[in-house]
Amino acid sequence: MESLKQKLREFAKARDWEQFHSPKNLVMALNVEVAELMEHFQWLTQDRSRNLDVETRKKVRQEIGDVMVYLVRLADELGVDPVAAAEEKISVNEAKYPAEKVRGSSRKYNEYE
């Protein structure tokens, strides 16, 4: 993660793009990239979404890369360790969604208590 973060810093600096990489702009760009990723899955069945053709899988891979780039840049700008944040969120979700209560259910945490 540190190597990726450093590469992205250098990439932005070499292009004088730090001026555009405010948290506001990065989160907006991240949202656009997530929408572009979603577009590849729109209207697919559950099965087809799990079994993408080669060309679609290649495009999805590129969009996942874009999402990761903007997420890492956003986290870096805010001084957030994204891996630590994800691990903390998993702990929160384990408490909100105990396996013995929610197994096999898609209900939200406040709907099963």
N, CA, C and O atoms as a GROMACS GRO file, in nm:
protein
  452
    1MET      N    1   0.083  -0.119   0.000
    1MET     CA    2   0.000   0.000   0.000
    1MET      C    3   0.088   0.126   0.000
    1MET      O    4   0.058   0.223  -0.070
    2GLU      N    5   0.196   0.125   0.078
    2GLU     CA    6   0.284   0.242   0.082
    2GLU      C    7   0.346   0.270  -0.054
    2GLU      O    8   0.358   0.385  -0.096
    3SER      N    9   0.385   0.164  -0.124
    3SER     CA   10   0.445   0.179  -0.256
    3SER      C   11   0.344   0.241  -0.354
    3SER      O   12   0.378   0.330  -0.431
    4LEU      N   13   0.222   0.192  -0.350
    4LEU     CA   14   0.116   0.247  -0.436
    4LEU      C   15   0.090   0.393  -0.402
    4LEU      O   16   0.080   0.477  -0.492
    5LYS      N   17   0.080   0.423  -0.274
    5LYS     CA   18   0.056   0.561  -0.231
    5LYS      C   19   0.167   0.653  -0.282
    5LYS      O   20   0.140   0.763  -0.331
    6GLN      N   21   0.291   0.608  -0.271
    6GLN     CA   22   0.405   0.689  -0.316
    6GLN      C   23   0.402   0.707  -0.468
    6GLN      O   24   0.427   0.817  -0.517
    7LYS      N   25   0.372   0.601  -0.542
    7LYS     CA   26   0.363   0.612  -0.688
    7LYS      C   27   0.257   0.713  -0.729
    7LYS      O   28   0.277   0.792  -0.821
    8LEU      N   29   0.144   0.710  -0.659
    8LEU     CA   30   0.036   0.804  -0.692
    8LEU      C   31   0.073   0.947  -0.658
    8LEU      O   32   0.038   1.040  -0.731
    9ARG      N   33   0.143   0.966  -0.547
    9ARG     CA   34   0.192   1.100  -0.511
    9ARG      C   35   0.285   1.152  -0.621
    9ARG      O   36   0.271   1.266  -0.666
   10GLU      N   37   0.378   1.069  -0.664
   10GLU     CA   38   0.475   1.108  -0.766
   10GLU      C   39   0.406   1.134  -0.900
   10GLU      O   40   0.442   1.228  -0.971
   11PHE      N   41   0.308   1.051  -0.933
   11PHE     CA   42   0.233   1.068  -1.058
   11PHE      C   43   0.163   1.204  -1.058
   11PHE      O   44   0.171   1.278  -1.157
   12ALA      N   45   0.096   1.237  -0.949
   12ALA     CA   46   0.025   1.366  -0.940
   12ALA      C   47   0.123   1.483  -0.941
   12ALA      O   48   0.100   1.583  -1.008
   13LYS      N   49   0.232   1.469  -0.866
   13LYS     CA   50   0.331   1.577  -0.858
   13LYS      C   51   0.394   1.604  -0.994
   13LYS      O   52   0.410   1.720  -1.031
   14ALA      N   53   0.430   1.501  -1.068
   14ALA     CA   54   0.494   1.517  -1.198
   14ALA      C   55   0.404   1.592  -1.297
   14ALA      O   56   0.453   1.653  -1.392
   15ARG      N   57   0.275   1.587  -1.274
   15ARG     CA   58   0.179   1.652  -1.363
   15ARG      C   59   0.121   1.780  -1.304
   15ARG      O   60   0.035   1.844  -1.364
   16ASP      N   61   0.171   1.816  -1.186
   16ASP     CA   62   0.120   1.933  -1.113
   16ASP      C   63  -0.031   1.921  -1.088
   16ASP      O   64  -0.106   2.017  -1.104
   17TRP      N   65  -0.072   1.801  -1.049
   17TRP     CA   66  -0.214   1.776  -1.024
   17TRP      C   67  -0.252   1.781  -0.877
   17TRP      O   68  -0.369   1.769  -0.842
   18GLU      N   69  -0.151   1.799  -0.788
   18GLU     CA   70  -0.188   1.804  -0.646
   18GLU      C   71  -0.291   1.914  -0.621
   18GLU      O   72  -0.377   1.901  -0.534
   19GLN      N   73  -0.281   2.022  -0.698
   19GLN     CA   74  -0.373   2.134  -0.682
   19GLN      C   75  -0.519   2.093  -0.705
   19GLN      O   76  -0.611   2.158  -0.654
   20PHE      N   77  -0.541   1.986  -0.779
   20PHE     CA   78  -0.676   1.940  -0.808
   20PHE      C   79  -0.721   1.828  -0.714
   20PHE      O   80  -0.838   1.792  -0.712
   21HIS      N   81  -0.627   1.773  -0.637
   21HIS     CA   82  -0.656   1.655  -0.556
   21HIS      C   83  -0.699   1.690  -0.414
   21HIS      O   84  -0.646   1.637  -0.317
   22SER      N   85  -0.795   1.780  -0.405
   22SER     CA   86  -0.855   1.808  -0.274
   22SER      C   87  -0.943   1.689  -0.237
   22SER      O   88  -0.987   1.616  -0.326
   23PRO      N   89  -0.969   1.668  -0.109
   23PRO     CA   90  -1.060   1.559  -0.072
   23PRO      C   91  -1.194   1.567  -0.146
   23PRO      O   92  -1.247   1.465  -0.190
   24LYS      N   93  -1.248   1.687  -0.160
   24LYS     CA   94  -1.376   1.703  -0.231
   24LYS      C   95  -1.366   1.653  -0.374
   24LYS      O   96  -1.451   1.576  -0.419
   25ASN      N   97  -1.263   1.694  -0.446
   25ASN     CA   98  -1.248   1.652  -0.585
   25ASN      C   99  -1.220   1.504  -0.596
   25ASN      O  100  -1.270   1.437  -0.686
   26LEU      N  101  -1.139   1.452  -0.505
   26LEU     CA  102  -1.106   1.309  -0.511
   26LEU      C  103  -1.228   1.223  -0.483
   26LEU      O  104  -1.247   1.120  -0.549
   27VAL      N  105  -1.311   1.262  -0.388
   27VAL     CA  106  -1.429   1.181  -0.360
   27VAL      C  107  -1.529   1.190  -0.475
   27VAL      O  108  -1.600   1.094  -0.503
   28MET      N  109  -1.535   1.304  -0.540
   28MET     CA  110  -1.622   1.315  -0.657
   28MET      C  111  -1.571   1.227  -0.771
   28MET      O  112  -1.649   1.158  -0.837
   29ALA      N  113  -1.440   1.228  -0.795
   29ALA     CA  114  -1.382   1.144  -0.899
   29ALA      C  115  -1.401   0.997  -0.864
   29ALA      O  116  -1.428   0.915  -0.952
   30LEU      N  117  -1.386   0.963  -0.737
   30LEU     CA  118  -1.408   0.826  -0.692
   30LEU      C  119  -1.550   0.782  -0.724
   30LEU      O  120  -1.572   0.671  -0.772
   31ASN      N  121  -1.646   0.867  -0.697
   31ASN     CA  122  -1.786   0.836  -0.725
   31ASN      C  123  -1.810   0.813  -0.874
   31ASN      O  124  -1.884   0.723  -0.912
   32VAL      N  125  -1.747   0.893  -0.958
   32VAL     CA  126  -1.760   0.875  -1.103
   32VAL      C  127  -1.704   0.740  -1.144
   32VAL      O  128  -1.764   0.669  -1.224
   33GLU      N  129  -1.589   0.704  -1.090
   33GLU     CA  130  -1.527   0.576  -1.126
   33GLU      C  131  -1.610   0.458  -1.077
   33GLU      O  132  -1.620   0.356  -1.146
   34VAL      N  133  -1.669   0.469  -0.960
   34VAL     CA  134  -1.756   0.362  -0.911
   34VAL      C  135  -1.877   0.349  -1.003
   34VAL      O  136  -1.922   0.238  -1.032
   35ALA      N  137  -1.930   0.461  -1.049
   35ALA     CA  138  -2.043   0.456  -1.143
   35ALA      C  139  -2.002   0.389  -1.273
   35ALA      O  140  -2.079   0.313  -1.331
   36GLU      N  141  -1.882   0.417  -1.320
   36GLU     CA  142  -1.834   0.352  -1.443
   36GLU      C  143  -1.816   0.202  -1.421
   36GLU      O  144  -1.843   0.123  -1.511
   37LEU      N  145  -1.773   0.163  -1.304
   37LEU     CA  146  -1.763   0.021  -1.270
   37LEU      C  147  -1.902  -0.042  -1.268
   37LEU      O  148  -1.922  -0.150  -1.323
   38MET      N  149  -1.995   0.025  -1.204
   38MET     CA  150  -2.133  -0.027  -1.196
   38MET      C  151  -2.196  -0.046  -1.333
   38MET      O  152  -2.274  -0.139  -1.354
   39GLU      N  153  -2.161   0.041  -1.424
   39GLU     CA  154  -2.219   0.035  -1.558
   39GLU      C  155  -2.197  -0.100  -1.625
   39GLU      O  156  -2.281  -0.146  -1.702
   40HIS      N  157  -2.085  -0.164  -1.596
   40HIS     CA  158  -2.056  -0.294  -1.656
   40HIS      C  159  -2.147  -0.405  -1.602
   40HIS      O  160  -2.162  -0.510  -1.665
   41PHE      N  161  -2.206  -0.382  -1.487
   41PHE     CA  162  -2.291  -0.484  -1.424
   41PHE      C  163  -2.440  -0.455  -1.438
   41PHE      O  164  -2.524  -0.541  -1.411
   42GLN      N  165  -2.471  -0.334  -1.482
   42GLN     CA  166  -2.612  -0.297  -1.496
   42GLN      C  167  -2.682  -0.394  -1.590
   42GLN      O  168  -2.634  -0.422  -1.699
   43TRP      N  169  -2.794  -0.442  -1.546
   43TRP     CA  170  -2.882  -0.532  -1.621
   43TRP      C  171  -2.833  -0.676  -1.630
   43TRP      O  172  -2.900  -0.759  -1.691
   44LEU      N  173  -2.719  -0.708  -1.571
   44LEU     CA  174  -2.674  -0.846  -1.573
   44LEU      C  175  -2.748  -0.928  -1.467
   44LEU      O  176  -2.787  -0.875  -1.363
   45THR      N  177  -2.767  -1.054  -1.495
   45THR     CA  178  -2.821  -1.144  -1.393
   45THR      C  179  -2.711  -1.170  -1.289
   45THR      O  180  -2.594  -1.139  -1.313
   46GLN      N  181  -2.749  -1.227  -1.176
   46GLN     CA  182  -2.650  -1.263  -1.074
   46GLN      C  183  -2.544  -1.355  -1.134
   46GLN      O  184  -2.424  -1.337  -1.112
   47ASP      N  185  -2.589  -1.453  -1.210
   47ASP     CA  186  -2.496  -1.549  -1.268
   47ASP      C  187  -2.401  -1.483  -1.367
   47ASP      O  188  -2.280  -1.507  -1.363
   48ARG      N  189  -2.454  -1.400  -1.456
   48ARG     CA  190  -2.369  -1.334  -1.555
   48ARG      C  191  -2.270  -1.240  -1.490
   48ARG      O  192  -2.159  -1.222  -1.538
   49SER      N  193  -2.311  -1.178  -1.377
   49SER     CA  194  -2.219  -1.086  -1.309
   49SER      C  195  -2.101  -1.161  -1.248
   49SER      O  196  -1.995  -1.103  -1.224
   50ARG      N  197  -2.120  -1.289  -1.223
   50ARG     CA  198  -2.011  -1.372  -1.169
   50ARG      C  199  -1.929  -1.439  -1.279
   50ARG      O  200  -1.821  -1.493  -1.253
   51ASN      N  201  -1.978  -1.435  -1.400
   51ASN     CA  202  -1.912  -1.502  -1.512
   51ASN      C  203  -1.898  -1.406  -1.630
   51ASN      O  204  -1.961  -1.424  -1.734
   52LEU      N  205  -1.817  -1.306  -1.612
   52LEU     CA  206  -1.799  -1.204  -1.715
   52LEU      C  207  -1.717  -1.259  -1.831
   52LEU      O  208  -1.628  -1.342  -1.813
   53ASP      N  209  -1.748  -1.211  -1.951
   53ASP     CA  210  -1.666  -1.247  -2.066
   53ASP      C  211  -1.531  -1.178  -2.054
   53ASP      O  212  -1.514  -1.087  -1.973
   54VAL      N  213  -1.436  -1.222  -2.131
   54VAL     CA  214  -1.298  -1.175  -2.120
   54VAL      C  215  -1.288  -1.024  -2.137
   54VAL      O  216  -1.219  -0.957  -2.060
   55GLU      N  217  -1.354  -0.970  -2.236
   55GLU     CA  218  -1.345  -0.826  -2.263
   55GLU      C  219  -1.406  -0.744  -2.150
   55GLU      O  220  -1.349  -0.643  -2.108
   56THR      N  221  -1.521  -0.786  -2.100
   56THR     CA  222  -1.585  -0.714  -1.989
   56THR      C  223  -1.499  -0.724  -1.863
   56THR      O  224  -1.484  -0.626  -1.790
   57ARG      N  225  -1.444  -0.841  -1.838
   57ARG     CA  226  -1.357  -0.858  -1.721
   57ARG      C  227  -1.236  -0.764  -1.729
   57ARG      O  228  -1.194  -0.708  -1.628
   58LYS      N  229  -1.182  -0.746  -1.849
   58LYS     CA  230  -1.069  -0.654  -1.868
   58LYS      C  231  -1.111  -0.511  -1.835
   58LYS      O  232  -1.038  -0.439  -1.768
   59LYS      N  233  -1.227  -0.471  -1.882
   59LYS     CA  234  -1.277  -0.336  -1.855
   59LYS      C  235  -1.307  -0.317  -1.706
   59LYS      O  236  -1.276  -0.212  -1.649
   60VAL      N  237  -1.366  -0.418  -1.644
   60VAL     CA  238  -1.395  -0.412  -1.501
   60VAL      C  239  -1.266  -0.400  -1.422
   60VAL      O  240  -1.259  -0.323  -1.325
   61ARG      N  241  -1.165  -0.474  -1.461
   61ARG     CA  242  -1.035  -0.467  -1.394
   61ARG      C  243  -0.979  -0.325  -1.399
   61ARG      O  244  -0.927  -0.275  -1.300
   62GLN      N  245  -0.991  -0.260  -1.515
   62GLN     CA  246  -0.941  -0.124  -1.528
   62GLN      C  247  -1.021  -0.028  -1.439
   62GLN      O  248  -0.964   0.062  -1.377
   63GLU      N  249  -1.150  -0.047  -1.433
   63GLU     CA  250  -1.233   0.041  -1.348
   63GLU      C  251  -1.202   0.018  -1.200
   63GLU      O  252  -1.200   0.113  -1.122
   64ILE      N  253  -1.178  -0.106  -1.162
   64ILE     CA  254  -1.138  -0.134  -1.022
   64ILE      C  255  -1.007  -0.062  -0.993
   64ILE      O  256  -0.988  -0.008  -0.884
   65GLY      N  257  -0.917  -0.062  -1.089
   65GLY     CA  258  -0.791   0.011  -1.073
   65GLY      C  259  -0.816   0.159  -1.053
   65GLY      O  260  -0.754   0.221  -0.966
   66ASP      N  261  -0.905   0.217  -1.132
   66ASP     CA  262  -0.939   0.359  -1.116
   66ASP      C  263  -0.997   0.387  -0.978
   66ASP      O  264  -0.960   0.486  -0.914
   67VAL      N  265  -1.088   0.302  -0.934
   67VAL     CA  266  -1.147   0.319  -0.802
   67VAL      C  267  -1.039   0.315  -0.694
   67VAL      O  268  -1.039   0.397  -0.602
   68MET      N  269  -0.949   0.220  -0.705
   68MET     CA  270  -0.842   0.205  -0.607
   68MET      C  271  -0.752   0.328  -0.606
   68MET      O  272  -0.713   0.376  -0.500
   69VAL      N  273  -0.718   0.378  -0.724
   69VAL     CA  274  -0.633   0.496  -0.734
   69VAL      C  275  -0.695   0.613  -0.659
   69VAL      O  276  -0.629   0.676  -0.577
   70TYR      N  277  -0.820   0.642  -0.687
   70TYR     CA  278  -0.883   0.757  -0.622
   70TYR      C  279  -0.906   0.733  -0.473
   70TYR      O  280  -0.897   0.827  -0.394
   71LEU      N  281  -0.935   0.611  -0.435
   71LEU     CA  282  -0.953   0.582  -0.293
   71LEU      C  283  -0.822   0.599  -0.216
   71LEU      O  284  -0.820   0.655  -0.107
   72VAL      N  285  -0.713   0.550  -0.273
   72VAL     CA  286  -0.583   0.564  -0.208
   72VAL      C  287  -0.541   0.711  -0.203
   72VAL      O  288  -0.488   0.756  -0.101
   73ARG      N  289  -0.563   0.785  -0.310
   73ARG     CA  290  -0.530   0.929  -0.309
   73ARG      C  291  -0.613   1.002  -0.203
   73ARG      O  292  -0.560   1.086  -0.130
   74LEU      N  293  -0.742   0.971  -0.194
   74LEU     CA  294  -0.828   1.034  -0.095
   74LEU      C  295  -0.780   1.003   0.046
   74LEU      O  296  -0.768   1.092   0.130
   75ALA      N  297  -0.753   0.877   0.072
   75ALA     CA  298  -0.704   0.837   0.204
   75ALA      C  299  -0.573   0.907   0.237
   75ALA      O  300  -0.553   0.952   0.349
   76ASP      N  301  -0.484   0.915   0.139
   76ASP     CA  302  -0.356   0.981   0.160
   76ASP      C  303  -0.375   1.129   0.192
   76ASP      O  304  -0.313   1.182   0.285
   77GLU      N  305  -0.460   1.195   0.118
   77GLU     CA  306  -0.485   1.337   0.142
   77GLU      C  307  -0.544   1.361   0.281
   77GLU      O  308  -0.518   1.465   0.342
   78LEU      N  309  -0.621   1.266   0.331
   78LEU     CA  310  -0.685   1.281   0.462
   78LEU      C  311  -0.603   1.219   0.576
   78LEU      O  312  -0.641   1.228   0.692
   79GLY      N  313  -0.490   1.157   0.542
   79GLY     CA  314  -0.407   1.095   0.644
   79GLY      C  315  -0.471   0.971   0.705
   79GLY      O  316  -0.450   0.941   0.823
   80VAL      N  317  -0.547   0.900   0.625
   80VAL     CA  318  -0.615   0.778   0.671
   80VAL      C  319  -0.543   0.657   0.613
   80VAL      O  320  -0.514   0.652   0.494
   81ASP      N  321  -0.515   0.560   0.698
   81ASP     CA  322  -0.460   0.433   0.652
   81ASP      C  323  -0.578   0.348   0.607
   81ASP      O  324  -0.655   0.302   0.692
   82PRO      N  325  -0.596   0.325   0.476
   82PRO     CA  326  -0.715   0.254   0.430
   82PRO      C  327  -0.723   0.109   0.478
   82PRO      O  328  -0.833   0.057   0.500
   83VAL      N  329  -0.609   0.044   0.495
   83VAL     CA  330  -0.611  -0.094   0.545
   83VAL      C  331  -0.656  -0.096   0.690
   83VAL      O  332  -0.738  -0.179   0.728
   84ALA      N  333  -0.602  -0.006   0.771
   84ALA     CA  334  -0.643   0.002   0.911
   84ALA      C  335  -0.791   0.041   0.921
   84ALA      O  336  -0.864  -0.013   1.005
   85ALA      N  337  -0.836   0.133   0.835
   85ALA     CA  338  -0.977   0.173   0.836
   85ALA      C  339  -1.067   0.054   0.802
   85ALA      O  340  -1.172   0.036   0.864
   86ALA      N  341  -1.026  -0.027   0.704
   86ALA     CA  342  -1.105  -0.144   0.667
   86ALA      C  343  -1.108  -0.245   0.780
   86ALA      O  344  -1.212  -0.304   0.809
   87GLU      N  345  -0.994  -0.266   0.845
   87GLU     CA  346  -0.990  -0.361   0.957
   87GLU      C  347  -1.079  -0.314   1.072
   87GLU      O  348  -1.148  -0.394   1.134
   88GLU      N  349  -1.077  -0.184   1.102
   88GLU     CA  350  -1.163  -0.128   1.205
   88GLU      C  351  -1.310  -0.146   1.169
   88GLU      O  352  -1.393  -0.180   1.254
   89LYS      N  353  -1.342  -0.123   1.042
   89LYS     CA  354  -1.482  -0.136   0.996
   89LYS      C  355  -1.528  -0.280   1.005
   89LYS      O  356  -1.644  -0.306   1.037
   90ILE      N  357  -1.440  -0.374   0.976
   90ILE     CA  358  -1.476  -0.516   0.990
   90ILE      C  359  -1.512  -0.546   1.135
   90ILE      O  360  -1.608  -0.618   1.161
   91SER      N  361  -1.435  -0.493   1.229
   91SER     CA  362  -1.465  -0.513   1.371
   91SER      C  363  -1.601  -0.455   1.408
   91SER      O  364  -1.679  -0.517   1.480
   92VAL      N  365  -1.629  -0.336   1.358
   92VAL     CA  366  -1.759  -0.272   1.383
   92VAL      C  367  -1.871  -0.360   1.325
   92VAL      O  368  -1.972  -0.383   1.391
   93ASN      N  369  -1.852  -0.408   1.202
   93ASN     CA  370  -1.954  -0.491   1.137
   93ASN      C  371  -1.972  -0.625   1.205
   93ASN      O  372  -2.084  -0.678   1.208
   94GLU      N  373  -1.866  -0.682   1.260
   94GLU     CA  374  -1.878  -0.807   1.334
   94GLU      C  375  -1.969  -0.789   1.455
   94GLU      O  376  -2.047  -0.878   1.489
   95ALA      N  377  -1.958  -0.673   1.520
   95ALA     CA  378  -2.045  -0.645   1.635
   95ALA      C  379  -2.188  -0.618   1.591
   95ALA      O  380  -2.282  -0.660   1.658
   96LYS      N  381  -2.205  -0.546   1.479
   96LYS     CA  382  -2.339  -0.513   1.430
   96LYS      C  383  -2.409  -0.633   1.368
   96LYS      O  384  -2.532  -0.642   1.372
   97TYR      N  385  -2.333  -0.723   1.311
   97TYR     CA  386  -2.388  -0.837   1.238
   97TYR      C  387  -2.330  -0.968   1.290
   97TYR      O  388  -2.252  -1.033   1.220
   98PRO      N  389  -2.367  -1.008   1.413
   98PRO     CA  390  -2.315  -1.136   1.464
   98PRO      C  391  -2.359  -1.252   1.374
   98PRO      O  392  -2.477  -1.263   1.341
   99ALA      N  393  -2.265  -1.336   1.337
   99ALA     CA  394  -2.292  -1.444   1.242
   99ALA      C  395  -2.410  -1.530   1.286
   99ALA      O  396  -2.492  -1.570   1.203
  100GLU      N  397  -2.418  -1.560   1.414
  100GLU     CA  398  -2.525  -1.649   1.462
  100GLU      C  399  -2.664  -1.586   1.447
  100GLU      O  400  -2.764  -1.658   1.448
  101LYS      N  401  -2.671  -1.454   1.434
  101LYS     CA  402  -2.801  -1.387   1.419
  101LYS      C  403  -2.836  -1.357   1.273
  101LYS      O  404  -2.953  -1.353   1.237
  102VAL      N  405  -2.736  -1.337   1.190
  102VAL     CA  406  -2.764  -1.286   1.056
  102VAL      C  407  -2.732  -1.383   0.943
  102VAL      O  408  -2.755  -1.352   0.826
  103ARG      N  409  -2.682  -1.499   0.976
  103ARG     CA  410  -2.643  -1.594   0.872
  103ARG      C  411  -2.756  -1.614   0.771
  103ARG      O  412  -2.869  -1.647   0.808
  104GLY      N  413  -2.725  -1.593   0.644
  104GLY     CA  414  -2.821  -1.616   0.536
  104GLY      C  415  -2.923  -1.504   0.517
  104GLY      O  416  -3.012  -1.517   0.433
  105SER      N  417  -2.912  -1.397   0.593
  105SER     CA  418  -3.010  -1.287   0.583
  105SER      C  419  -2.943  -1.162   0.526
  105SER      O  420  -2.827  -1.134   0.556
  106SER      N  421  -3.016  -1.089   0.446
  106SER     CA  422  -2.963  -0.964   0.392
  106SER      C  423  -3.021  -0.843   0.465
  106SER      O  424  -3.001  -0.728   0.424
  107ARG      N  425  -3.094  -0.869   0.572
  107ARG     CA  426  -3.155  -0.758   0.646
  107ARG      C  427  -3.047  -0.670   0.708
  107ARG      O  428  -2.936  -0.715   0.736
  108LYS      N  429  -3.082  -0.545   0.730
  108LYS     CA  430  -2.992  -0.450   0.792
  108LYS      C  431  -2.986  -0.476   0.942
  108LYS      O  432  -3.079  -0.534   0.999
  109TYR      N  433  -2.878  -0.435   1.006
  109TYR     CA  434  -2.854  -0.466   1.148
  109TYR      C  435  -2.969  -0.426   1.239
  109TYR      O  436  -2.993  -0.493   1.340
  110ASN      N  437  -3.040  -0.319   1.207
  110ASN     CA  438  -3.149  -0.274   1.294
  110ASN      C  439  -3.281  -0.348   1.266
  110ASN      O  440  -3.382  -0.319   1.330
  111GLU      N  441  -3.282  -0.440   1.173
  111GLU     CA  442  -3.404  -0.513   1.139
  111GLU      C  443  -3.411  -0.652   1.199
  111GLU      O  444  -3.514  -0.718   1.187
  112TYR      N  445  -3.308  -0.699   1.262
  112TYR     CA  446  -3.309  -0.837   1.313
  112TYR      C  447  -3.304  -0.845   1.465
  112TYR      O  448  -3.317  -0.954   1.520
  113GLU      N  449  -3.287  -0.733   1.532
  113GLU     CA  450  -3.276  -0.739   1.678
  113GLU      C  451  -3.412  -0.746   1.744
  113GLU      O  452  -3.421  -0.751   1.866
   0.00000   0.00000   0.00000
